[in-house]
Amino acid sequence: MQDMPELLAPAGSYDAARAALAAGADAIYCALGHAFNARRSADNFDENSFAVFCRQAHLAGARVYVPINIVIKSDEFTSALSLVSTAWRLGADAFIIQDWGLFLEVHKRWPQIECHISTQANIHDARAAAWCAHMGATRVTLSRELSLVEIARISALDIETEVFTHGALCFCYSGECGLSAAFGKRSANRGMCAQPCRLEYKLLDEKGDCVQNRRYSRLLCPKDMCGFDDVGALARAGVASYKIEGRMKTAEYVYAVIKAYRGQIDACAQRELGDGLARCATAATPACDDNTTPDVTAADARANQRKRLLERSFNRGFTDSYLHARADNSMMSYERSNNQGQLVGQVIASQKLDDVFRTTTGAQGGRPRKRRFTQARITVQLTQPVDKGDLLEFRPESDPAQFLTATVEAPGKAGGQVSCIAARVMPYGCSARLIRSQRIKDDTSQALSCDIVRKRLVHVQVQCHRGQPFTLRMTTVDGHASVWVEGPQIERARTRALTQDSIREHVCRMGATPFEPATIDIALDDDCGMSFSAIHALRAQAADLLVEKILQPYTMRQLLRSAPRESAGKTTRKPTSDLTLHAPTPTLRTAYDPELCVLATSTEVAWAAVRAGADRIYVPYDELSTKLATSAYPDNCIPLFDEVCRNADHDRLAQCVQAHHAQSHRLSSVVVGTMSELIAAREQGIDVEVSSAIPVHNPSCLQFLESMGATGTWLSFELTLREIARIAQRAHSHLGLVVYGRPRVMTSEHCVFMAADRCIHDCKHCRWRHRRMMLQNDTGALMPVQTDCHGRSRIYGPHIINTIAYVDKLKEAGISRFAIDARFLSPDEVAAQIARLRLALTGGDVSDAAASCAHAITTTGHLFVGIE
């Protein structure tokens, strides 16, 4: 049997966690409390339930990870550290961390605590992953957008890789979404995403005409990730963990999905699936041994049964496009964003029945009323089996809004028919989709009804020799723990002698223990005698000792009031290169003269900024690189690299550095949006600034970036004035803030323009990239959309953030670089805003000046109204 990656299950509640254990998860990630995780509105755990579950998980041989996968505000930092300490003491095996400041502090204080880097930290390539390993991380959770080939390249490093294998897909790169915050007080980076990507949008051109396919309405809604058919490929790629998304899902969902993947993983490990281990692009050896001929028909049938569990759990349709380096329309669920279940048949008859009358009362009680209800009998021709109690959805293609649901009255087989009572008739041919499975619900309830939802397999060895003590050894199958006990000396049997069967029967009675025998090896002399009650006592003693042995490392933690400050013997990675952090001495912040900055995306705007007196001009590198040969841009423009750096993106920074050293374009600085580019720029000795794509919400994170060589940091539009001041208290580098412009709120590997069904599959020559396109939501708000030459789309906020009038307060708070994002401004508009900003920087009154561009709505964003 081949070793396979860990199966990592989500749990947003105690029942979901137990369901994951029952279904076969190797590890569970769940949050302690509601403050510092990306699913703050889930039920989550209190200290008591967390401790209880950790004990259950550890006895079952599973690990427990605690996500602290949001950005941490300055005034929360102490509480976040306290949470780490408490969770570790209660039994957490590892922590999944987004905030670089928190990661650094946890690893510095408690180097023996296992830290995983969250997907929210946006790790896309081997360079960044290797650096994470160097800094002490045990594991990195990779971006969902990576392909199998990219995953394999990173997994070859000395760091574990965790890959999202099933569940909801975000339209935006994780950690880069500001759409919720742009529309209100909730932020995806703070665990309170409002899921605006699942809503309806229109794609409008310059004239305001809707240009998307008329059937498409959910333009930002991907299907759910499903790597069910790729578990073998991912194993061959070298991943350490299959991660299942779903901490907001029910216990039934968790049980069904984990059970399906447990079966598929085990089948691949046993090489039951002929192509299961051969789907990775890097595979060079056959999936099965030459002398192995799997029963493909039977194996495929079992795989289809497992797949059915997934289809009958919540899903928006399935895709594995990213794993196979695709980002086309096949990955999108344009027509609906809710559960679509499994297609099980279609309506072949529908008959209206007599109305029924029922006596009802209001939700708050009140006078009983007799109400009339319409009803109809719907007959469905089945293509898939159904069970009594399954909930079917009927959605007419001609008018999807007129959908309804009905419960199956009796089980039916594929090829047969069933009937349901619904509220009204449905048209012939209307699809029937199973959106809730009664069998999954019943199986989950039965699993959760057990006091011990999963028992740990053990090998049992018995030595029974006359004249020697009766010896029983109990060892977990995984080899994690082993104990042995001795009983009385064996004498010759006075009545009935022990037999192999009688010993096996009484030793294997482990009902109330958390163990179950996998094998039992008995060495027995003839004519041995011993009472069965003595055997029972030894068995119970061995089970108790094994429990104690398994829990001993965690029990020791309970004796501590906090996580230990010294390493308890765990070997940790020691920095071996010049990437070692050198934290600045904690002194008061350094004061800098204010600088007026402009982000330009055209030569006309850049020259207008020069003429208006801008101190620093930033230009996206993809735009700047196309004009280097002609020197169309002013000298000393600063290249801006974006928030994505996959392996294919490495050449951009390399080319920039090459031009710098060749003196064809001398660099005063570069701006990077990923840790990978920060590392590369530092290695090249280039002055580097960090964009807001790497979020800084606390002083520790800022000091972390400064120690990595950042000479400037641009802050997020999600910060308040007070929060900025807290971050800047001990800053030793420039802090920058965009004081005028639309914030980028989404970056996606999928091109939004594909909704028009006119893709030419040649992004560099696509004319749509040069058009002024907008997304419009159901309230009429307009958001500009751009797609770059790599096919990545970026969506910008519905309102211009304009805080020029508060420059004096920002200067006082610690901001020294003030930027105008001129992405959507004309040269004249840029000049006007530069004049306003210069006036404000010199103490002038800008309240009566032209505050914004024509027809644009401005806002101060979150400067005075924070996010949750």
N, C-alpha and C positions, 0 to 999 in steps of 0.2 A: 504494500500500500504506500502510495506517495504522500509525503507530508504536504498539507495544504495550509493556506493562510487562515488566520483567525477570522471567525464570523462575529462581527461587532454589531450588536443590536441596540436600537434606541429605546429609551424608556422615559416617558414623561409622567409616569405615575407608578405607584407601588405595584398595582395589578399588571401593568404593562411589563414591568421588570420581571415579575414572576412568570409571566407568559413567555418572555424571551428565554428564561432559564428552562422552562418546560419544553420549549420547542428546539432547544439545542444550541443556544448561543454560547460562544467561547468567552465573550466579554460583553459588558453592557455599559453604555454611557448614559449617565443620568445626573441631573443637577441637584445640588443641595441648596435649598432656598430659591428665592425668586429674583435675586438682585443682579447677579453677574453672569448670566448665560443667555444664549441667543434664542431661548424659548422661555422667556420670563412668564408668559401667560399659561404655560403648562401647569399641571398640578404640582409636579416636582416633589421633593422630599423634605421632610423636617429631619432634625438630628436623630430622633428616635427611629423613624422608619428607615432612614439611611443606614444606621448601624445594624438594624435587624436584617435588612436586605444584604448588606455586605457579608454578614455572617453566612447567610444562606448561599450566596454566590460562591464564597470561598470554599465552603464545604462541598459544593457541587463541582469545584474545579474551574470556576469562571473568575474573571477579573472585572473590576469596577473602575471606570474612568469618570472623572468629574470635569465637565466642560466649564471653563471660565473664558468663553469665546466672544467677548465683546471688548470694546475700548473702555478703559477704566478712567474715570474722572479723578482729578487731583484729590478732592475731598473724600473719595471712596477708597483710596489706595490702601489705607490701613485696614479697612474692613475686608477688602479683597484678600489681603495677606492673612488676616484672621480666618477667613473662610478656608483657605488652603490648609492652614494649620489644623483647623477643626476637622475637615474632611479627611485629612491624612490620619489623624488620630482615631477617627471612627472606622477607618478601613479602606479608604480610597487607594487604588494601586497606581494611578497616574492622573495627570491633569492636562486638559486640552486647552491651550492658551493662545489667544490672539495678540494681546497687547505686549509689545516688545519690552516696555518698561517693567511690566509685571513678570514676564518671563525671566528677565535678567535678575530681578530682585529675588524671585523664588529660588533660582538656581544658585545665586550667591549665598543666600541664607541657609538653604537646605539642599546641598548638592546631591544627596542620596534620593531625593524625591524625583520620580520619573516625570519628565515634561514632554508633552507632544505639542507640536506647532499646529494650530488650527488652520483649516482651509481659509478662514477669514483673513489670515495673514498673507494670503495670495502668493504662495510658492509655486512657481511655474517651471523651474528648470533645475538641472543638476548643480549648477554653480551655487544657487541659493540653498539647495538642500544640503550640499556638502558643508556650507558655512553653518547651517543650523546644527549639523552634527558636531562641527568644531566647537560651537558655543555650548554644547552639552545637551542638546535635544536628543531624545531617544528615537523619536518618530516624527514624521511630517505628514500631515494630511494634504494630499495634492489637490490642486484645482480640478474641478469637474470637467473642464474643457480639454484636458490633455488626452492624447491618443495613446494607444497601447505601446507604440514605439517609444514615445516620450517617457511613458511610465517605466518601461524596461530600462531605459538609460539611467533614470534617477534611482531605480531600485537596485542597480548594480553597486551603488555607493554603500558606505558604512553607516547607513541609517535606515530604519524601517520606514516603509511607505504604507500609508493608509489611503484607500481609494473608495470613493463613493460608488457603490455598485447598484443600489436600488433606492428609489424614492423620488421626491420632488426635485425638479431642476429649477434653479433660478435663471432668469433671462440674463442677468448681469453677473459678471465675475464676482465671486464672494468677497465681501469686505470693501467693495467699491460702489455699492448701491446707496444713493442718496435720495431716491424717488419718494420714499415715505416722508423723509424729513423735509423735502421740498414742498410737500402739500400740507404738512401739519407738524405736530410735536412728537410724532413717533419716528424712531430711527431703526433701520435694519442693523446698523452697527452697534445698537444698544439693546438688541434682543426684542424689539417691539415693532417688527415689520408689519405694515398694514396690508401687504400683498397687493399694491396697486397694479402690479404686472399682470394680475389675473382679470383685470377689468377690460371693458371695451374701449377701443381707440379707432380713430380714423387717420389714414395717411393722406395728407393734403399736399398739393403742389403749390407753386408760387401764386397761382390764381385762386387758390382756395378750393380747388376741385378734389374730390375724393378719388384716389387712383388705385386703391387696393382691390383685389378680387372681391366681388360683392358678397361672396359667401364667408369671407374672413372678417371677424370682429375682434377676436382676442389676439391682437398683433404681438403681444409680448409674453404669450403664454406657451412655454414649451410643454411637451409631453413629459411624462415621468421617466427618469432614468431606469433602465432595466438591463443589467449585465448578467442575467440568468444564463444566457447561452455563451457567456464569455468568462465564466469562472475558471475554466481550464486555461484559457489564454492569459488571464490575469495571474494565475499561479505560475505559468511559464515565464511571465514578465518579471516575476520576483517580488510581487507585492507581499506585505506582511499581514494585511488586514482588509477584508471585505467590509466596508462600512455601509450599513443600512440607514437611510434617513427616516425620520418619523417620530420625533418626540412629541408631536401634537396629535398623533394618531392613537386609536383605541387599542386596548389589549388584544382584541380580536385581530386587528390588522397586524400587530407585532407578531402574534402567535403564528398566523398563517404565512406571513412572509418569511420569518425565520425558519419555520418548518420546511418551506419549499426550498430555501437556499441550503439548509442543512442537508437535505436529501440530495440536492444537486452536487454539492461539494463532496459529500461522501461517495457519490457515484463516480465522480471524476477521480477521487483518490484511489478508488478500487479499479480504475480504468474500465469502468462499465460503459461509459460513453465513448464510442470509438473516436470521435473527433474532439472530445472535450478538452484535451490538453494540447491540441495542435492548431488552435485558431489564432495564436499570437503571430504577428508578422515576423518576429525574431526567432520563431521555433525552427530548429534545424534537425530534430530527431523525431521519429514517429511517435504517435501518441500511445500506441500499444506495443508490447513486445511482439516479436515476430511469431512466437508460438501462442499468442493470445488472440482468440477470435470471439469478441463479445457478441452476445445475442442482441443485435441492433434493434430488432423489432420489439422485443420485450423491454429493452432499455429505453427506447424512444417512447414506448407507452407509459413507462413509469415517469419519464421526464415530462410528458404531456400532462400527467396527473398533477405533478408538482407545479407546472406552469399554470394550471387551472386555479390553483390556490391564489396565485398572484393576480390573475385576471378577475377573480371574484372578490378581491380586496380593493380598497380605494385606489383608483388610478385614473389618469387623464390620457390613457394610451401610453404605449411604451416606445422608447428609443434607446439605442446604444450608439447613436451617430458620432458623438464626440470620441468614443473609444476607437472608432474607425476613421478618424480624421475627416468627418463630414460635419457641416453646419448648415445644411439646406432645409427646405421646407418639410422634409420628412420628419424632422424632429419637433415640429410645432403642432400644438393643439389649437388651431386658429378658431375653431367653431364653438368650442365650449371649454370651460375651465374647471368644471366640477367633475365628480366621479362618473365615469362612463361604464364601469364594470366590464362584464363580458357579454358579447353578442351571443345569444342562445337560441334565437329563432325569429320568426316573423308572424304577424297576425294573418290568419287565413279566414277568420270569421269574427263578426262582432254583432251582437244582438242586444237591442235595448230591452231592459226589463222594467217591470212596474216599479214606480217610486216607492220608497219605504219611509216610514215616519218614526222618528226617535225623539225621546224626551231628553233635552240637554239643559245644562245650566252654564252660566258664564264662568270664565276663569276665576273670578273673584266670588263665585257663588251667585246668589240672587234667585229670582223667581224661575222655576222650571218652565221651559218652553218646548212645545212640540214642533219639530222641524222636519221639512221634507228633504229627502236626499234622492238624487237620481242615481241610477245604476245600470250597468250593462254587463253582459257576459262576453268575454273576449277569449277566443280560441287561438292557440299558438302552435304552429308547427315547429318542432324543436330540432336544432342542429347540435345541441349539447344537452346532457342530462341536467335535470333540476330536481330539487328536493321540496317536500312540503314545508311551507314557511318561508321559502326564498322570496325576496322582494324583486319584482320585475319593474322596469321602467319602459314605458311606451312613448316614443318621441316622433311625431310625424315629420317627415323630411320637408314637407311643404310648409309647415308652420311649427318649428321646433318649440316655440314658446308654449304650445298647447300640450305639453307632455303631461303624463300622469303616471302613478305607480299603482301596483296591485300585488297581492300576495298569492303565491301558488297554493292551490288547495290540495293537491295530491302529487306525489313524485311522478316524474316522467323520464323516459329514456330518449337518447338521441334517435331521431327518426320518428318518434311518437308525437303525441299531442297532449297538451294540458289546457285547462281553462281557468280563468280568473274572473273575479267580480271586481269591476272598476267603476269609476264615477260616470263614465260616458263611453260611447262607442269610439273605436279607433279605426282608421282607414285600412283597407286591405293592403298587405305588404309592409305595414309599419314595423320597424325593427323592435325586437324585444331584447332588452339588456338586463342581465342579472346584476343588481347593484348591492345586494346584501345577501350573504349566504347563511342560511340557518344552520347548516352543518358546521361551518367554521365557528359560529357563535356557540353551538352546543359543545364542540370539541374543546374550545377555549374554556368554557365554564367547567367542564369535567376536569381539565388539567388543573385549573385554579382551585378546585375543591379539595385537592390533596394537601395535607399538611406539609409534606415535602414534595415539591413539584418536580424535582429531578434528583435522583440518587447517583452517587459517584461509584463507578465501577472499581472493584478491588480484586486483586489476586489473593487467594487464601492458600496457605500452606500449613498442613498439619503433620506433626511428627508424633507417632504413637508407638513407642517401643517399650517392651516390658523391662522394668527396672530403671526406667528413665522418666523424667517429668513429661507430662503431656504438653506439647508446645504448639502454639498457634501463632502464625505470622500473617499479618494483614498489610498489603501494599497497594497503594492506588495504582491503577493501570498506567497512568502517566508517569509513574515513578517519583512523584513529588514527595510522598511521605510513606513511611513504613514503620510498623511497630510489631513487637512480639510479646507474648505473655506465656508464662509457665504455670501449669497446674500441678496437681499432686502426682506422685510417682505412680506409674502404671503397674498394676498387679495382674496376676492371672485371673481370668474371669471366673467368678463364683457361680454365676447363673448363665446368662446369655452373653456371648462374646460380641465385642464391637465389630461391625462390618464397615466396608467402604460406604455402602448406601446409608447406613444409620448415622455415621459421622457426617456425611454430606448433608443429610436431611436436617440435622440439628445445628450444625455450624452455619448453614446457609439461611437460617431463620433470622433475617436482619430487618424485619418489618418496621420497627420503630426507629431504626437508626438511619442516618443519611447515606447508607452504603448499600450496594447490591453486588453480589459476587459475580465476577466475569468468568473466573476459572477457580477450581479448587484442586490442589495436589495433595494427596494423602499417602503418607508412608506408614503402613500399619503392619505390625507383627501379628502372627496368629494368636488367637486365644487371649486377647487383651480385654480387660474389664475396667469400666469407669461409668459413673452415673451420668445420665443425660443432664441432670440439673447442674452438675459440675461443668459440663461442656457449655451449657447455656451461660453460666456465670463467666467463663473465660471468654466466650464470644462477646458478651456485653462489655467486659473489661477491655478487650482489644479495640472494640468500636469507640469506647470513651477515650482511650489513649490516642487513637488515630484522630479523633476530633480535636483533642488538645494539641496534637502535633501539627495539624494543618493550621489551626488558628493561632499557634504560639507567636509568630511574627507580628500578628495584629494585636494580640492580647498585650504584648509588651508596650505597644503604643498607648493603650488605654491607661497605663500607669503614668504617662506623661501629660502634663498640662498643655503642652504645645509641641509642635514639631521640633525635633532636636536641632540644635545649631551646629553640631559637628557631624561629620560624615560617620555613619555607623558601619563602615567597612566596605561600602559599595564603591567599586571602581568607577570613577567618572572620567570623562574625556578631559585631557589637559590641553590647553592651547599650545600649539606647536609652530605657529607661524606669526607673521607680523599683523595678523588680524585680531590679535589679543586686544581686549578692551582696555583703554586707559582713561578711566573716569576722571573728569576734571575735579580739582579741589573745590569743595562747596563754598563758594564765596558769593557775594552779591552780584547781580547780573551786570554784564558789560553794557555800557551805553553806546549807541551808534547814532550817527546823523541820519535823518530820514532820507529815503531814496524813492523816487517816483518811477514806477515800473509799468511796462505795457506788454501784454501778450498779443503779438501780431500774427496773423495768418496769411497776410499778403504783403507784397513789396510796397504797395501804395500806402497801406496803413503803417507799415514800419517807418517809411520816410516821413509820413505825417507826424509820427511820434517823435522822430528826431527833430523835425522843425519846431515842434511844440515844446521841446526841451526835456524829453524823458531821459532819465538817468540810465536806465537799463531796459533793454528790449529783448524779450524772449520769443523764440519762434519754434514751433514743433519741428523736430528734426526731419521728418518726412517731407515737410514743405521746404525747409532750409536746404536740404541736400540736393533738391532738384535745381536750385538756383546758384549753387556754389561755383559752378564752372563759369557762369556769366557775371558773378559778383553783383547780382541784382539787389541783394539786401545790403543794408548798411554794414560797415565793419563792426566787429565785436558783438554781433547778435549772439545771444546765448541759446544753445540748442536745448530744447525741452523734449525729454523722452517720456513716453506715456506710461500707463499703469500696468502694462502687460509686457513681460519679457520671457518668452519661451525660447527654446533653442534656436528656432529660425530667426529670432529677433536679435541675436547676438551680433550679427554683422553690422547693425546700424551704429552701435556704440564704437565698434572696432574701426569702422570707416571714419567716424568722427575723430577718433584719437589719431588715426593715421594722417588725416588732413591737418590736424593740429601740429603734429611733429614735423610734417612736411612744410609747415608754415603757410599753406595755402588758405587756411582759415584758423587764425590764432584764437584760442579759447581763453576767455577770462573765467569761465565757469561752465558747468553743465547742470541741468536739473533732471533728476531721476525720479521715477515713480515706483521702483521696486527695489527690494534688498539686493537682488542679483546685480542690477546696474550700479548700485551704491558700492558694492564690493569691487566690481570691475573698475569703476572710475577711481576708487581709492588706490587700487593696485597700480594704475597707470599714473598716479601722482597728479590727477586733475582736480582742481577746485570743484567741489560738488555741493549742490543744494538739493534738498529733498522736497518733493511736491506734496500736496495734501493727500495724494493717493496712499501714502504711508501715514496713517492717522496718528497724531500726537495729541493726547488728551491729559497728560500728566507730566510733571517735571522729570520723572525717572525715564520716561520714554524719550524725552528731548535729550537728556544727558546721554542716553544710550546711543542716539544717532550722532551726537557730537563726538562721542568716543570712537565712532566709526568713521569720523572724518568729515561729517557734514558741517559746512560753514554757514549754512542758511537753511531754514525750515519754513515751509509754507503751511499755514494752519487751515483747518477745515471750516467750512461755512456753518457747521453745526455747533460751533463753540459760542458761548456767551462772552460778553466783555469781562465779566468776573472770572470766568474760567481761563480766558487768555492771560489775565493778570497773574493768576496762580501758576500757570505754566512758565511764564516769563520771569518769575522771581529769581531764578538762578541761571538764566540763559547766558551762554557764552558764545552765542552766534546770532546772526541776524534772524529775526522772526518776521515773516511776511504774511500779508492777508490781502485777498482780492476785495477791494472796496467798491468796485463797480463791474458788473458783468453777470452773465448767467452761469450758475455752477453746473459742472458736469454731474449728472445724477445717475447715469448708467453707462456701462461699457459692456458690449456683448460680442461674442464671436460669431453670432448669427446676424446677418445683415437685415435690418428692418425693411429695406426696399424690396426684399424678396416677396413681401406680401402683395406686391403688384403683379407677381408671376411674369416678370419680364427680365429675369436674370440672364446675362450673357456669359456668366462664369469666367469673367476676365475683369477683375476689380480695377486694375490699373487703367483700363480703357473704358470703364463704365461712365456713361454720361450722367447718370443719376447722381453720382457723387458730387457733381458740380452744380446741382440744382438746390434751391432753397426749399427744403421739405420740412414739414411739420407733422407732429402727432397731436391730435386733438382728443381730449377725454370727454366724458359725458357731461361735464360742466361747461365745456367750451374752452377750457384752458389749452393754450398752444405751447408745444415744446419743440424746439428745433432739433432736427436729426441730421447727423453727418455720418458718412461711412468713409473710412480711409482706404488707402491703396492696398491694404492687407485684407480688406473685407470686414473689418471690425466696425460695428456701429457704436456711436455715442449719442446719448440723448441728454439734452440740456434742460435746465429748470424752466418752469412756466413764467417766472418773474425775474426781472433784473434785481440783483442784490445791490443796493446803493447805500453805502454807509460813509460817503465822503463827508457829510456834515458832522460826523463824529470822529474825524481824524485826530482831533486834539485828545479825546479820551483814549483812543487807540494808542497814540504815542505815549501817553501816560502809563497805559497798561503794559507797554513793552514792545509794540510793533515798530519796526524800523524800515520795512519795505512795504510800500503801498502800491497795489497793482490795479490796473484797468485791464480787464479781459475784453479785448476788442474783437473777439471772434466774429461777432455779428454786427459790428459797427462800421460805418463808412469812415474815410479819412477825416471828413469834417466833424463827424460826431466824436471821433477819437480826440481831435484837437480841442473840442469844446470841453470834454471831460478832463483832459489833462490840465486845461486852464482852471477848471473848478478845483481839481485836486491840489494844484500848486497854490491857489489862493487859500485853500483850507490849511495846507501845510505851513503857510506863513502867518496863520492866525486870522485870516480874513473871514468874513461872513458869507457863506455860500447858500444861505437859506433862500435867497431870492433868485439865485442863478438857475439856469435851465438844468433841472434835476435829472432829466432822462431824455432818451431819444423819443422821437415822435411815435405816438401810439403804443408805447411800452409802459407796462405797469412795474413800478419799483417797490421794493420792500427792504427793510433792514434785516431780513432773514431771522436768524436766531440770536442776534447780538444782544437783545434784551429779553427774549423769550426762549428759554432753553428747551431742549428736547428731553423726553423721558428716558 
